[in-house]
Structure formats: structure tokens, C-alpha cells
């Protein structure tokens, strides 16, 4: 899943609007969230982590195969 799809899925699951997320992030308008979700450009890791954190999610990094060690991406 792409970062934008993950954000959209979390928003849908938690019934969070673009306006609500924008306000929580300190952005001036819902259009800013729309731009992140629907433009062709990629999402910055810092923006991705902040959006997920605001919605109560976290990013975990781990090796695909073989190791159990993992790291949490902090804000």
C-alpha cells in the first residue's frame, strides 16, 4: 500500500475529514490534505508520520525476513 492510501484508509476507518486532519496539523485548509492525498507527488516521511500520529497510529520499521528487531518512527 502506498503512503497516501494508508492515510486515506486510516481517515476513512476513523471517520476523520480532511478539514479535521488539517486543523489538527495546524494547516490553514482541508485543501492542503487533499493536495497531499491526490497529487502525483509523494508524501514526505515527516508529514506521513505526523498525520498517522495525530490519528493515533505509528510507523514500525522491520526487516522483511529473518529478524525480529524493529524500530518505531518518532515525531
VOMI-728127 format. One record per residue: residue number from 1; residue in one letter; x, y, z of N, C-alpha, C in turn. Coordinates in steps of 0.2 Angstrom, whole numbers, m for minus. Example, Ala and Ser with C-alpha at 12.3 -4.5 7.8 and 13.67 -1.06 7.14 Angstrom:
REM residues 2
[r 1, "a", [66, m28, 39], [62, m22, 39], [66, m16, 39]]
[r 2, "s", [64, m11, 35], [68, m5, 36], [64, 0, 39]]
END
This chain:
REM residues 75
[r 1, "x", [4, m6, 0], [0, 0, 0], [4, 6, 0]]
[r 2, "x", [3, 11, m4], [6, 17, m4], [4, 22, 2]]
[r 3, "x", [9, 26, 4], [8, 31, 10], [1, 34, 9]]
[r 4, "x", [m1, 37, 4], [m7, 41, 3], [m13, 36, 4]]
[r 5, "x", [m12, 30, 2], [m18, 25, 3], [m19, 23, 10]]
[r 6, "x", [m13, 23, 14], [m13, 21, 21], [m17, 27, 24]]
[r 7, "x", [m15, 33, 23], [m18, 39, 26], [m25, 39, 25]]
[r 8, "x", [m27, 38, 18], [m34, 39, 16], [m38, 33, 20]]
[r 9, "x", [m35, 27, 20], [m39, 21, 24], [m39, 23, 31]]
[r 10, "x", [m34, 26, 35], [m35, 27, 42], [m40, 33, 43]]
[r 11, "x", [m40, 38, 38], [m45, 43, 39], [m52, 40, 38]]
[r 12, "x", [m53, 36, 33], [m60, 33, 32], [m62, 28, 38]]
[r 13, "x", [m57, 24, 41], [m59, 20, 46], [m61, 24, 52]]
[r 14, "x", [m57, 29, 54], [m58, 33, 60], [m63, 39, 58]]
[r 15, "x", [m66, 39, 52], [m71, 44, 50], [m68, 51, 52]]
[r 16, "x", [m62, 53, 50], [m59, 59, 50], [m59, 63, 44]]
[r 17, "x", [m61, 69, 44], [m62, 73, 37], [m55, 76, 36]]
[r 18, "x", [m54, 78, 30], [m48, 82, 28], [m48, 88, 32]]
[r 19, "x", [m54, 91, 33], [m54, 98, 37], [m51, 96, 44]]
[r 20, "x", [m54, 91, 47], [m52, 89, 54], [m44, 88, 55]]
[r 21, "x", [m42, 84, 50], [m35, 82, 50], [m30, 89, 49]]
[r 22, "x", [m33, 93, 44], [m29, 99, 43], [m28, 103, 49]]
[r 23, "x", [m34, 104, 52], [m34, 108, 58], [m29, 105, 64]]
[r 24, "x", [m30, 99, 64], [m25, 95, 69], [m18, 96, 68]]
[r 25, "x", [m16, 97, 61], [m9, 98, 59], [m7, 105, 59]]
[r 26, "x", [m12, 109, 60], [m11, 117, 60], [m10, 119, 53]]
[r 27, "x", [m14, 116, 49], [m14, 119, 42], [m20, 123, 41]]
[r 28, "x", [m20, 128, 36], [m25, 133, 35], [m31, 130, 32]]
[r 29, "x", [m31, 125, 28], [m37, 122, 24], [m37, 115, 23]]
[r 30, "x", [m42, 112, 22], [m43, 105, 20], [m40, 104, 13]]
[r 31, "x", [m39, 109, 9], [m36, 108, 3], [m29, 105, 3]]
[r 32, "x", [m26, 107, 9], [m19, 105, 10], [m18, 98, 10]]
[r 33, "x", [m23, 95, 14], [m23, 87, 15], [m25, 84, 8]]
[r 34, "x", [m30, 87, 4], [m32, 85, m2], [m26, 85, m7]]
[r 35, "x", [m22, 90, m7], [m16, 90, m11], [m11, 85, m9]]
[r 36, "x", [m10, 83, m3], [m6, 78, m1], [m9, 71, m3]]
[r 37, "x", [m15, 70, m3], [m18, 64, m4], [m19, 62, m12]]
[r 38, "x", [m20, 68, m16], [m22, 67, m23], [m17, 69, m28]]
[r 39, "x", [m12, 73, m26], [m7, 75, m31], [m2, 69, m33]]
[r 40, "x", [1, 70, m38], [6, 64, m41], [12, 64, m37]]
[r 41, "x", [14, 69, m33], [20, 69, m29], [19, 64, m23]]
[r 42, "x", [25, 62, m20], [25, 58, m15], [24, 62, m8]]
[r 43, "x", [22, 58, m3], [21, 61, 4], [28, 61, 7]]
[r 44, "x", [30, 67, 11], [36, 67, 15], [35, 62, 21]]
[r 45, "x", [40, 59, 23], [40, 54, 28], [38, 58, 34]]
[r 46, "x", [40, 64, 35], [38, 68, 41], [31, 70, 41]]
[r 47, "x", [28, 71, 36], [21, 73, 35], [17, 66, 36]]
[r 48, "x", [19, 61, 33], [16, 54, 34], [16, 52, 41]]
[r 49, "x", [21, 53, 45], [22, 51, 52], [17, 55, 56]]
[r 50, "x", [17, 62, 55], [13, 67, 59], [6, 65, 58]]
[r 51, "x", [4, 64, 52], [m3, 63, 50], [m6, 56, 54]]
[r 52, "x", [m2, 51, 54], [m3, 45, 57], [m3, 46, 64]]
[r 53, "x", [2, 49, 67], [2, 51, 74], [m4, 54, 77]]
[r 54, "x", [m6, 59, 73], [m12, 63, 75], [m18, 58, 75]]
[r 55, "x", [m19, 54, 71], [m24, 49, 71], [m24, 43, 75]]
[r 56, "x", [m18, 43, 79], [m17, 38, 84], [m13, 31, 81]]
[r 57, "x", [m10, 32, 76], [m6, 26, 73], [1, 28, 73]]
[r 58, "x", [5, 23, 72], [13, 23, 72], [16, 19, 66]]
[r 59, "x", [22, 21, 65], [25, 18, 59], [31, 14, 62]]
[r 60, "x", [31, 7, 61], [36, 2, 63], [40, 0, 57]]
[r 61, "x", [47, 0, 58], [51, m2, 53], [54, m9, 55]]
[r 62, "x", [54, m14, 51], [57, m20, 52], [59, m23, 46]]
[r 63, "x", [64, m28, 46], [67, m31, 41], [61, m36, 38]]
[r 64, "x", [61, m37, 32], [56, m41, 29], [56, m48, 31]]
[r 65, "x", [62, m51, 31], [63, m58, 33], [68, m59, 38]]
[r 66, "x", [67, m63, 42], [73, m66, 46], [74, m63, 53]]
[r 67, "x", [73, m57, 54], [75, m53, 60], [68, m51, 64]]
[r 68, "x", [69, m51, 70], [63, m48, 74], [64, m41, 77]]
[r 69, "x", [70, m39, 76], [71, m32, 78], [67, m27, 74]]
[r 70, "x", [64, m22, 77], [60, m17, 74], [61, m10, 77]]
[r 71, "x", [60, m5, 74], [60, 2, 76], [54, 6, 75]]
[r 72, "x", [52, 10, 80], [46, 15, 79], [49, 21, 77]]
[r 73, "x", [45, 24, 72], [47, 31, 69], [44, 36, 74]]
[r 74, "x", [48, 40, 77], [45, 45, 82], [44, 52, 78]]
[r 75, "x", [40, 56, 81], [39, 63, 78], [44, 67, 81]]
END
